[in-house]
């Protein structure tokens, strides 16, 4: 039986507000997506880190983890750092499968979101 988990990965921050925003994002996702478990994890600074997040998913008997990137662009973290961690996780947990989503900046709706923000700002000037 497949037990699916989502691992929402963000950069990490010392800012309490940033951590709150990530937690709110995860709650909003859970309201819209059917999923057994959603875990927030961070590349650096904040806890849990990515490997700890994977361990949490594994302890809940997840068999498939969708790695949802809360990153805008395909920088070093997305292209090198996160795949390297996932490769180590696959060695540690060979029974888990991982699916890595692309960064958000590649989504077709992103330009429209930026334009919406700009239009709102320009109207309220």
Order of alpha helices (4+ residues) and beta strands (2+ residues): beta-alpha-beta-alpha-beta-alpha-beta-alpha
